[in-house]
């Protein structure tokens, strides 16, 4: 999966916006103004920082060489997923959806957002 494919997939999810809040080397994806993904454009290896519940984060890191903890978010459940390592595109999309769902689950129920596959 390349940068543009990752960007397009994040934007295909309901009510997602993107911005450059830190600098012009990171794209942030938000739903209802809550961040669920950060796409680094500056790294030697392009990666997405994704939110993940702790148990799933461990599973993700154990299964793929493409995932490392993203300690810069100061929370263990953020993970860097490297787009060009040994992870298939459908798996990357699955984890993007998981990160999106983690944010959606904490939104007030009045939004009625459902997750697209």
C-alpha positions, 0 to 999 in steps of 0.5 A: 500500500502506498501513501496515496492509497492509505490517504484515500482509504482513510478519507473514504471512511464516513465523516473523516477530515485531514489536516497538517496540524504539526508541519507539512510532513504529517497528515492527520485524519480525524473523525468528529475532530478526534484523531484516529490516524497520522500518516508520516510523509517524512520517514525513511519508511512511510507509516501510519500511526493507528490507535488500537486497544491494548490486547489487539495491539499486542496481537498486531505487533506479534503477527507483523514485522510491520508494526512498532509501538508509537511511543511519541503518542505517550500511550501504548495503544498507538502503533506505527504500521509501516506500509511497505513491510510484510503486511497485506493491503487488506490487513492495513485497511482492517487496522485503519478501520479498527483505529477508526472504530476505537474513536467512533466508540467514544463519540456520543451515540447521537452521531449514529456513525456506522463503519464502512467495510 
